[in-house]
Structure formats: C-alpha cells, structure tokens
Amino acid sequence: MKILVTGATGTVGGHVARRLSGRGHDLVALVRDPARADLPADVTLVQGDLTDPDAVRRALDGVDRVFLNMADDNGAVFAKAAADAGPGHVVLLSSFTAVIDLPSGAGNIITARHRAGEQALTDAGVPATFLRAAGFDYNILMWAAGAADGVVRAPNVDVKLPVVDPADIAAAAVAVLTAADPRPGAYSITGPHSLSVRDQVAVINETLGRAYTVQEISEADAAAAAFRPGTPDFVTTSVLETMGSGAAVLTPADGVKTLTGNPPRPFSAWVADNAQAFA
Ligand SMILES: NC(=O)c1ccc[n+]([C@@H]2O[C@H](COP(=O)([O-])OP(=O)(O)OC[C@H]3O[C@@H](n4cnc5c(N)ncnc54)[C@H](OP(=O)(O)O)[C@@H]3O)[C@@H](O)[C@H]2O)c1
C-alpha cells in the first residue's frame, strides 16, 4: 500500500512515519525542507508545501492512504487535490475544537482551522477519519521547559484537561491507515485522565524525582511569557483558550482504545519518554 505522511518532520507525523516504516508499505512524506527531514530510509521525500497545489498533486500521485497534519493551513488545497487524485482514505489530525466551542467561538483560529479542514474534506467527498485530539501532553512544556528556577508559571493551573500523548494519536492514525477497511467518522482522541497543570507537575515530580512548584499567572502574563514578542492577541487568546476552563468540558474518551485496541498511555509515560525536556 502507498501511504503519504504529511507533517512527518513534526511530532505526530514523525511517530506515524516511524510506526509505518519497515512494514512493507510504499511510504512518501511531503516535506518543506528535505535537508532537515530525519526520517527512516524507506520513506521517499517529496519536497513541497501543503499550500502549493502542484506539490500536493505530486505527493498524492498513486497514493492509497494519507495522514494529514494541516499544521497552520485550512486544508483547502489538499482537499481539492485529493478529490482529483482519489486516495482511498485520509486520516486528518483534527482537534476537539472542531466540536467544542471555546469562548471566542468560530473566532478562535484553532477552532476555525480545524472546522474548515474537516469541512473541506467532507465537501470534496474524500473518504476520511477525523482524529479530534485533546490538548497534547507536550503542551506542559510551554510552562515547564523554561522553569529553570524550579517554578512552573502557568495560567489556569487547576483546569483539568484529558491531555493525550502524541504517540497515541499516531497509533490511532496508523491503525486506521493500515486497516483493510478503514473506519470513517470522527473520534475523540484523549488521554486516560483529566489532569490540571498542577496535577501534571506532580506527575513530573514523581516520575523524574523533581521538586517543581507551581505558580498561577494571568493569561496576559502567560501570553507575554510563552509567545514571541509581537504575536497578535487573537493568536495568544486562541491558544490559551484551548487550555482554559472552556476546554474542560472535554472528558476522557475511548477513541484510542476503539481504534488501536489499547488504552491511552498515562501522562507519566510521556514524561518518562521526554525526561530530557525537563532539563
Ligand atoms: N498541541 C495541541 O494541544 C493540539 C491539540 C489538538 C490538535 N492539534 C493540532 O496538531 C497539529 C500539530 O501537530 P504536531 O505537534 O505533530 O506538529 P508539529 O510537531 O508542530 O509539526 C508540524 C509539521 O507540519 C509541517 N508543516 C507546517 N506547515 C506546513 C506546510 N505549510 N506545508 C507542509 N508541511 C507543513 C512541519 O514541517 P516543517 O518541518 O517544514 O516545519 C512539521 O512537520 C496542529 O494542526 C494542531 O492544531 C494540536
């Protein structure tokens, strides 16, 4: 089977490519900069950008299945090219925001992008599975990676979210991509427990033998601390809303188990795998 992986230089797509490697598939990755792509040897690189119709057409040539990470794009170019090329099935890395309204509603750029991506594939008649992921385990690094003094400063530290390991999202994607008859539809892809920043820091301390403490900061201070200077307010607000109380209506779901047969990994497993990130 010929499988195209997009976002293969990123976190989820990288896991997808490595999980598919060595299993006899004809693997292709659409990458913007092949020189920076550190992928298994059986992955053929196609240089290009998701917003470039010619590059997407080249990448889709003869492809049976696709893992699609739209990154900052809205999926329109990909959907049109896929409607023409006719890959048998697309697995879209989507987000819980596709179905849960955050305070800015459709004005939240993350919500808008994922809704547009799902809609573009649906409107184009492309057979697809939407993996609506909860916040990723690695989001804690927005606050903990810079905690050189041992204090994790974050907003909304008691908001509990069912954060998910990107490796589980990839496992779910690969299960669909390699199925004889891929399951269509939408799945809520979450971790096993709802954890606040405070809970996650406790797990980090326990797993890695650390003694981080937690200090709540305002969203304005968080925006200044975690984003590049000059980042527009609508961008910082959109991201911070995905970690705020409006997101807490999302609860642990069975998407990972349904698609992979295995329960989602606990946050502690992701922490152990990424110990180097807590230098
Ligand atoms: N973080 C969360 O909590 C969360 C929750 C739900 C959903 N999501 C969604 O998950 C996705 C992020 O996944 P991730 O962490 O695996 O991504 P990541 O590690 O940030 O990597 C992004 C990947 O997309 C590629 N890319 C970016 N723009 C591209 C373009 N215009 N054309 C082609 N490739 C492009 C990047 O390639 P280069 O190497 O060229 O940069 C990289 O491979 C986003 O869509 C996000 O909205 C995130």
The ligand as an ORCA input file, in Angstrom:
! r2SCAN-3c Opt
* xyz 0 1
  N      -0.921     20.992     20.615
  C      -2.138     20.584     20.885
  O      -2.552     20.531     22.045
  C      -3.065     20.150     19.762
  C      -4.318     19.607     20.078
  C      -5.148     19.184     19.044
  C      -4.739     19.333     17.730
  N      -3.504     19.874     17.468
  C      -3.103     20.022     16.066
  O      -1.999     19.159     15.830
  C      -1.190     19.750     14.833
  C       0.254     19.825     15.337
  O       0.771     18.506     15.345
  P       2.324     18.219     15.696
  O       2.588     18.611     17.103
  O       2.626     16.865     15.256
  O       3.015     19.254     14.729
  P       4.489     19.858     14.825
  O       5.394     18.986     15.603
  O       4.341     21.306     15.174
  O       4.911     19.758     13.298
  C       4.228     20.424     12.263
  C       4.553     19.670     10.992
  O       3.807     20.250      9.901
  C       4.734     20.625      8.882
  N       4.216     21.805      8.199
  C       3.917     23.002      8.768
  N       3.437     23.828      7.821
  C       3.462     23.143      6.657
  C       3.115     23.472      5.320
  N       2.627     24.689      5.004
  N       3.282     22.543      4.348
  C       3.792     21.310      4.658
  N       4.128     20.939      5.901
  C       3.968     21.839      6.892
  C       6.029     20.884      9.589
  O       7.083     20.789      8.682
  P       8.444     21.644      8.759
  O       9.472     20.678      9.280
  O       8.690     22.029      7.362
  O       8.183     22.818      9.665
  C       6.031     19.755     10.618
  O       6.387     18.542     10.012
  C      -1.782     21.123     14.517
  O      -2.676     21.015     13.413
  C      -2.563     21.413     15.772
  O      -3.608     22.348     15.577
  C      -2.675     20.281     18.440
*
